Amino acid sequence: MIKLAEIEAARERIAGTAVRTPLLRLSVEAPAEIYLKCENLQPVNSFKIRGATNAVLLASAPERAKGLVTASAGNMAQGVAWAARELGVPATIAVPEHAPQAKLAAIERLGGRILKLPYDDWWNVIVTSRVDGVEGLFVHPVQDPGVMAGNGTIGLEVLDDLPDPDAVVIPYGGGGLTVGIASAVKALRPDTRIFTAEPATGAALAAAFAAGQPTTVDYQASFVDGAGSRRVLDTMWPLVRPLVDEALSIPVAEVAAAVRLLAERARMIAEGAGALALAAALSGRAGPGKVVCIVSGGNINLSTLAETFSGTPA
């Protein structure tokens, strides 16, 4: 668990970079009263700017001088590239080969250098926290305490706007968003249930809860590129386990339907990971009452969005 004082300090530290996003009630027939925390409205269109900015600002100037490095499917890359541009230092981003072009183009617009790797090699970067042959401050997209504290500021804002949620549903990729938000929520409102949502094509956390320990799953790439994985990081499991009440596995078709509903009802664009929590809430898996869904990002290829609208997402 991240200490509440660290999350509160992060809120002050990132003020002026990350924006305070709205919490909106979604008008839709559903088993719950659904609220959307719209992190797709951040400057880089995802929550990652919070954790990236906090982690980088916590580092010393000499640590940052050679540049910033991270591994990301796209959104953390943009957060780190944004921070690097503000500091005037280079950014190198290791991405998996299936990373969507919309996210790669955004990295390049921010001045980041892209290093494409096969998925297994990319995942190894996340496990080892290093990119062979690349110098600079490595900002881990998941397990960096500064990143998690920055992510936790979302939880503070949710409770500022809705003091009594029955549940918060968080898309799960590596666990940094979950640990951050859940640490804040559980510290201030312990009775609120925390659900995670993963695509069924890579529901490693759901498998870990079923097995009682991290286990390898048959990961398959899908349009839900910002969530799901082959295995829960061993370093994250002891942090995530006590904070999460239930890990949910969501069929990709339901995620696509949630993307369409957000566009139709809320005029909001969400990437696959950004619609995961809503898909879980709409299905009733997150229970009744006031359910907050974290819309984690909106970086999606227009071609993929069109396919999703037509009912045929990749």
Sequence and secondary structure as in RCSB ss.txt:
>XXXX:A:sequence
MIKLAEIEAARERIAGTAVRTPLLRLSVEAPAEIYLKCENLQPVNSFKIRGATNAVLLASAPERAKGLVTASAGN
MAQGVAWAARELGVPATIAVPEHAPQAKLAAIERLGGRILKLPYDDWWNVIVTSRVDGVEGLFVHPVQDPGVMAG
NGTIGLEVLDDLPDPDAVVIPYGGGGLTVGIASAVKALRPDTRIFTAEPATGAALAAAFAAGQPTTVDYQASFVD
GAGSRRVLDTMWPLVRPLVDEALSIPVAEVAAAVRLLAERARMIAEGAGALALAAALSGRAGPGKVVCIVSGGNI
NLSTLAETFSGTPA
>XXXX:A:secstr
   HHHHHHHHHHHBTTB    EEE  S  SSEEEEEEGGGSTTSBTHHHHHHHHHHHS HHHHTT EEEE SSH
HHHHHHHHHHHHT  EEEEEETT  HHHHHHHHHTT EEEEE HHHHHHHHHHT  TT  SEE  TTT HHHHHH
HHHHHHHHHHH S  SEEEEE SSSHHHHHHHHHHHHH TTSEEEEEEEGGG HHHHHHHHTS         S T
TS  SS  TTTHHHHTTT SEEEEE HHHHHHHHHHHHHHH     HHHHHHHHHHHHTTT SSEEEEEE B   
 HHHHHHHHHT   
